[in-house]
């Protein structure tokens, strides 16, 4: 399969003379793709039903002549001013009922029927007009769906009431989601044409349940890849990779980084080589396409200081040349096993509905859900292991390990799927805070973990905290170091166990074991159970009494991998990401600003450097290489 490198471009901001210069520069850089069309609905339809595609036809023709494929956004957000005037119901209303003027992007209620009429009408016109253009590669389902504002209008309230009535009467035939409607228009008007979207399903303000519906609207998974520009600032770096993995879900298709960070509001570019490093790292995370955000710095608006590949005066900055190198690298690497499409043995359970559950009960759930998911994800990132994010309601892959971190909600359907997974020979690892409430956020009045006490063979009898009372506003919950020691196993001589690990937590549960056995205990807490294990059917179910903790999960996974003959991961120097692309091909990426030396299992050739390596590979800061052994 091909690999694609390119950029985002906004021709409506520039003159036709500049289009020719920019297209020539993109071709010279070796770009294979460009994303066009977003944020400019009013440039195509300046008045109700009056369409102007002539200017954009010239742009499309220019890219076709340059041999650059077009990823064309069907840009239905932000809506033109005339749409807001014709359907005021799509305006955003405050909780007090005050209408807000659309003074910034994404200030429309996309669920408004009148808005959808105009948006879908425009989408049909645009798709029909360009579906057969020879430059076309794929359509984009708008831009950043899930970002924006909540509307509290009376009409929105009534629609929500209808949704609640349908949901709690267990009616399956709910109204189709907006993303699905937009996808249907594209597929009806341009059958067989690829499509994707850089939606913001994890957005803090709006967002949506991506895993629940992605199979219905996703062709190729898409993402805006914004890891910040300092990979040694761990949280934004890991979060970006986690979101990338989350969007891949169980779709078995490569990722399209429709937007790929080149700068930010406080940094021009980061250190030299960082952009190339991230592009190579994305290949390890199953990516096929990276499109720089953005080609040219804006001259006004929200992003006028978000510097692109080309500076304000139209001059090519150093980022342009770095992206040209990325294009060259991708051209070489597409002759090998890319895009990388593994079949992970590890599933990481994620539930969007846990977010409001945690936010509603912060006095109890004091460690944020996203924090727990990140801690679980880190285990596999640092072990150089692939994992899939899965929805327990609809898990389709063939996995050996299922990790369920802080999964507060547990429905009958979820529990049934976990039970069947373990019964058929799978290994489940569930952490504290899990299976506390049903789908209505009502706490279970039966044994906890609710609906799964039999699978894990225990009862949660209570819990302890480092701080009894909720922390004051702005105050952090203090953590406690707990020493966890593995219980005595066959073959140990000292009777005290063979392994121990320190985990830092603020919450841990008191477990009463029935069918389960203690796998590890706390030294400080009178030897109470830290990790239990229960044989259930053909499989095993492990429960950690502490909230999700990276050190504890990492230690536990290592123990299970050794005992069960499961892949423990790939050892590498700290900060070096490794993936076995095939039996003969291994990708190495140095994500740090330090020189790293990697010991090779067998000699091979580095295809990017064109050099042969025997025992060791030396990676300079932010460098990468594919070693091929034959």
N, C-alpha and C positions, 0 to 999 in steps of 0.2 A: 504494500500500500504506500501511497505517497505521503510525504510530510510537507506541511505548509508553514511558511514564515511570511509575515506581511505586517500590515498596519491598519489602523482606523483612519479614515479620511473624511473631511467635511467640505466637499466642493462648493456647497452653497455659501461658504464664507469667503471664497476666493474668486478671482477673475478667470475667464477661459484661458488667458495667456499663462496664468500661473498653473492651471491644470496640466498643461503640456510639460512644463518644467518639472512639476512634482511627479508625474507619471514616468518621465524619463529617469528621474533619480531613483524611483522605486525599482524600475527595471534594471538599472545599473547595479543596485544593491542585491539583485537576485531574488527579489520578492516574488512569490508565487500567488499570493492572495491579498485582497484588500477588502475591508468591511466598509460599506457605504450605507447611507440612507437614514441613519438614526437621528432622532431629535429634530426632524425637519418636515413633519407632516404638512405644515402650512406652505412649504416651498413647492409641494406637488399639487395641493388643493387650496389655493389662496382664498377661495370663496366657496360657499356651499355648492357642490356639484360641478364646479369649474376646475378642470384638471389641466395641469401644465407639466408634461413630461419631456417637452422638447429639449430644454436645457440639460436635463439629466441624460437624455439619449446620447448627447455628445460626450458626456463623461463616460458612459458605459462603452461607447465605441472606442474611446481612447484607451481604455484598459484592455479591451479585446485586441486592439492592434499591438499593444505592448506584450501580449501573452500573459496577462495577469488575470486570474479568476476573481469573480466578484461574489462576496458574501453580502447579500442585500437585505438589510433590515426592513421589515414591514413596520414602519414607525408610526404607531398609533398613540404614542405618548411622547412628549406632552401634546395635548389637544390644542388646535388653533383657537384663538380668541373667539372666532365666529361660532365654534362648537359650543363654547361656554354660554354664549348669548342665546343660541337656539335651544339648548337644553340645560337650564340652570340647575336641574337636579343632579348634574354631574359635578357641581361645585362641592368643595369641602366645607362642612359646617362644624363649628365648635360644639362642645357639649352643651353650651348655653343656647345653641340654635342660631348663632351668627354666621352668615355666609362669608367665606373668605375669598377675596379676589385671587385669581391664579397669577401670582407674582413670581413664582419660581416653578421649576419643572415638577412633574408628577403630582400636580394639584388637581386631580380628577378622580372621581369615584367610578372605577371601571365597571362596577356592577350595575350602574345606572342603565336601564334599558335604552333610553334615548341616545346616550353616549355610544353604546354598543352598536346601535343602528348605523351611526355615521362612521364609526371606526371600522366595522366589518365591511361596510360599503366601500370605503377607501381601500381596505386591504384587498378586496376582490379586484378593484380596478388596477392596483399596482401589480398584483401577481399576474393578472392576465396580460398586462402590458409587457412584462419583462421575463416571463417564464421561458420564452423561446429565444431570448437573446443569447448569442454564442459566448458571451463572457460569463454567463450565470453559472455559479457553483452551488449555491444554497441560499435559502431564505432564512432570515432571522425573525423569530417571533417577538417582535418589538424589542425594547431595551429595559433591562432591570425591573422586570415585573416582580412585585413584592416590596419594592421601595416606594415611598410616598407617605401619605397621611391618611389617618382614619377619619371618615366622615360620620358625623352624628346627626345627619338630617332625619326628618320624620320618615321619609321614604326608605332610607337605609335601615332605620329601626324596624319598619314593617317587614322588609325583606328578611332581616335577621330573625324576626319572630316566626316567619313562615319556615325558615330553615330549622329553627329549634323544634317547631312542631313536627316537622318531617323526621328529623334526626331521632327524637325521643319516642316516636311511634314506630321506630325501626323500619321506616320506608326506605328502600334502596334506590328508588328512582329519583334522586335529588337532581336539582338543576345542574347542568353541565358547568364546570368551572370555566372562567374566562379564558385561560390558557388553552383549554381543549377546544373552545369555540374558534379561537384564532388559528390553531393547528388545523382544524377541519377545513377552514377556508382555504388555506395553502394547499392542503392535500386534494381538495376537490378541484381547485382551479389549475394546479400544476402537479398532477399525479407523478410520483416517482422522483420528484425533486427533493433533495436533502434539505433538512432544516434543523435549526438549533436555537438556543436562547441563552443570554447571560443574565438570567433572572436572579433575584435576590431572595430566595426562599427562606434564608436565615436572617432576613432583615429584622432589626429590633422593633421597628414601628409597626410594620405590616407582616410581611413574610407569609408563607403558606406551607402546607404539609407536603413537601416534595416527594418523599418516599411513597406516600400513599397513592399518588396519582401519576408518577413519572412515566410508568409504562404506557399511559394513555396519551401523553402529549410529547414525549421526548423521542426524537429521531436520533440525533447525536447529542450527547450531554454537553452542555456549555457552561462556562464560568468566566467571571472577571477575576483574574489572578493578581491579587494585590498583597504580596507578603511583606510589605515594607521593604526598605533597602538596606537593612542590617540583619543578616541571617543569624548573627550571634545574639540578637534580641529575640529570645526563644519564642515567646507567646505568639506574636503576629506571624512569625515564620511557620510554626507548627499549625496555627489556625488556618492559614492559607492552604497548606497541604491537606489538612483534614477536610476542609470544604471541597477541595478538588476530589478527594476520595469519596466524600458523601454524595457528590453529584454523579459519580460513576455508578453508584448503587449496584444493581445486579443486571445492568443493561448489556454488558459484554460488548461494548463499543468504546472506541477511544475518545478521550476528552478533547474538546475544542476550547482553547483559551481565547475566547473571542475578544477579550481585553486583557492585555499583559502589561503589567506595570513598568513604566520607564522613568517615572519620577514621582514626586508627591508635592504637597503644598508647602513643604519646608525643605525639600531636598531636590537638587537638580537631577542627580542621576545615581548617587551612591558611588562606591569605589569602582575603579575600572575592573571590568570582568564580571561584576555581579549579575548583570543582565544575561550574559552568556551562561553563567553558572545556573541561573534559574531556568533558562531554556533547556539546558541539558538535564537538570533535575526533573523538570516536567516530563521528559521522556521516560524517566524511571517511574513516574506516576501516571503512566498510560496515556500520554498526550500525543495528539497528531498535529495540532495547529497552535501557533502562537501569533497573535496579531497585536502589535504594539499599541498601547494607548499613551499618546496618540501621535499622528504624523507631525502636526504643527501646533505650536502653542497657541492657545486662544487669545484673541485680542480684547476680550471682555467677558462678562458673565462670571459664573461660579468658578470656572477652571482656568482663568487667565494666568494663573501662576503655576499651573500644572504643566511643566515643560515637556514637550514632545521630542521626537527625533530631529525635528527641524525647529530652529529657534524663532523668536518673534520676527526677525528680519528676513526669514527664509533661508538662512544659512544652515548647512548640515552640521550638527554638533557631533561630539564624539560618540553619542549614542547611536547615531545613524551608522557609523562605521562598525560599531559593535553588533548591531543588528544585521549588517551585511555579513559579518563573520558567522552569526547564527544561521543565516540562510545558507551559507557555504557548508557549515557543519551538517545541517539537516539534509542537504543535497547528498552528501557523502553517506550519511547514516541510513537513508531510506533504502539503500541497497542491502541492508542487513535486516535484522528481525524487528523492525519498527513499523508501525506503532506496536509497542509492547502490550500484549493482551493475555495476561496470566489467568489462571483459574484458582483464585485464592482458596486456601484451606481454612481460613479464619473469617468468621463473621462477627461484626460489631453491631449490636442492636442499638438502634436510635429511634426515639419517638418524639416527634414534634410537639405532641400534646403534653409532654412532660414539662415544657417551658412554662405554660400558664399554671400548671400544678405547683411548680417550684415557686413561681412569683407570688402566687396566692398564699402560700404557707412558708414564707421566709423565716418565720419564728421557729419552724421545725427544720425545713430543708435549708440549712445555712451554707452549705457548699453548693454553688450554682451548678445547674445541670451541665451547661457547656464546659465548665471547668472539669467535671468528672469525665465527660466524653473525651476531652483533650488528654487527660491523664491516661486514660485507657489507650487512646490512639498512639501516644508517645511510645508505649511499650513496643509496638510493632514497627513504628518508624525507626527507632534506634536499633532494633534487631534486624533491620533490612528485610522485613516480611511484608507481603501484600495482604490486605484485608478488604473485605467488602462491607459497607454499611448496609444493614438490612432492617426491614420492617417486620417485626414479629407477627404481624397479621398476615403477611404474604411473603414468606421466605422461600426462595426457589432454588438456591444453589446447593451444591453438594459439599458440605463443610465437615471438618473434623472437630473444630473448636467454635463454640458460640459464647461470646463474652457479653454479659448483660449488666452494664454499669449504671447504677443509680436509677433504674427503670421503675419509677414510682407507680406508674399505671400498669395494671395487669388485667386484661379482659379475658373472657372465656376463650376467645379465639387465640389470643396470644399464648395463654397457658397451655392450650391444647397443642399448639405447634412446638412449644418448648418441650412439653412432655413427650411428644412423638419423636423429636430430635434425639433426646437422651435415650428413650426406650429402644431406638433403632441403632444405638451404638455411638452416638455423639457425646462429646464432653462439653458440658455447660459450666460456665463460671459466672456467678451472680454476686454482686456486691450489696452491702447494706444500703438502705434507703429504697430498695427495690420491692415491688409487689406490695405496696402499702394501700393503694386505693383502686377502685374499679373505674370503668370508663366515665362515670359521672363524678369522679373525684370524691367519692364517699369511701371513708376508711373501712376496711374489711372488719366484720365482727366475728370472723373465724380466725383460725390460726394464721399467723403471718410467717413466711411470705405467702400472701393471699393466693389461693388457687394452686399453689406449687409446694406447699409444705410436705406433701407426700414425695414429690420428686427429689427435694433436697433433704428430706428425712429429719426435719427439725422444726422447732417453734421459736420464734423471736419473743423472748420473755420480757424484754425491756431494753434500755440503752443508757449509755453514759456519755457525758460531755466534758470537755475541758472547761467550758463556761456554762453555768447552769442557765443564767438569764440571757436573752438575746442581746447582742452587743449594741451599744448606743450608735446613733447615726454617725457614719464616718469612721467608726471603730471596727477593726478587723477581729474576727473570732480567733482567739489564740489556739495554737496547735500543740499537740502533745506527741512526744516521741515514744512509740511503743515498740518494744523488742519482741519480735515474733520468732519462736523457735519451733522447728519441725518436730513433731512427736516421734517417739521411738519407733523405728521401723525394723523390719527383719534384717539382721546383719550388723546392726549397730552394737558397739561394745560398751560405751559409757552410759547407756540408758538415758541419756539426756537429749538424744536427737542428733541429727547430722548437719542441719543448716539453720541459720538465723538471719533475720533481716530487720532493719529499723524502718518503721513507717511513721510518717508524721500526719496525724489526723486530729480532728476535733470531735468526732462522733464515732462511737463503736457500740455494737449491739450485744446483748447477753443472750446466748444461744442455749436452748435446751435440746439436746440431741436425742432423737428417738431411733430411727433406723441408721442415721448418719454416724460417722466416727470422727473424732478430732484428728485433723491432719496437721494442724499447728496450733500452738497455744501462746498466750502472752506471758512473759516473765513477770511483768510488773503488776498484773491484775489477777493475782492469786491463781495463775495457771488456767484462766478461763479460755475457752475456745476462740481462736483467732480465725481459723479456716477449718471448715468441715468438709467431708466428702461422703457421698452416698452412692452406692451402686443401685442403679435403677434400670431395669431391663438389661439391655446389652451395654449401656453406657454408664457414665459417672456424672454426678452433679456436685460441684464445689460451691461453697458459700463463704464469702469473706465477711466477718462481722464488722469490719471497718468500712467507712465510706471509701469510694474509689480512690486508690492510692497507687501512683505509678510504681514506686519501689516494691510494694507488696505484690501487685499484679505481675510485675516483671519477674520477681522471684518465683511466684507460683507458676507462671507459664514455663519458666526454665525447668522447674521440677517436673511438671507434667510432660513436657517435651522429652525429657530424659527417660522418664518411666514408660511412656507410651510409644516411643520411637517416632515422635513427630518432629518436623523440621524446627530446630531451635533458632534459626536465623543464620545470618552471615556475619562473621566477625570482621571488623574493620576498625581502623583508627577512628577516634572520636571525631565526628563531623564529616566523615566520608560515607556517602550513600552508595550502596552497591545493589545491583540487580543482575541476576542470571537471565539474560534475554533469551538464551537458548543454551544447549549443551556446550557449544563452542564460543559463545559470545557473552562477555560480562561488561557491564557499564559501571564505571567508577566516577563519582562526582564529589569534589572537595568543596564543601559548603562554607569553609572557614577562610580567614585571612592569613593562615599559617601554612607552611609547606608540610605536606603529609607524605609518608612513605608507606606503600602498601605491598605486602608480601604476596606474590602470586603463587597459585597452586601449580601452574605449569606455564611454560614459556608461550608467548604469543606476540601478535603484531598489533600495535596501536594504530587504528585506521585514521584518526584525526591528525596525529603527528607524523604518521608514516614511518614509525620507528619500531624495531623489534625489542622486546623485553624478555629477559630470562627469569630472574628471581624476584625482582622488585620493580614497582612502578612509582616514580616520584611525581607527585602532583603539586604544582605551584598553587598559590592562593586562588581560589575560585575556578580551578581548572577541572577538566573532565576528560575521560578517554574511554573508548570502547576497545577492549582487548579481545582479539579473535584468535583462538587456538585451533589449529588444524594439523 
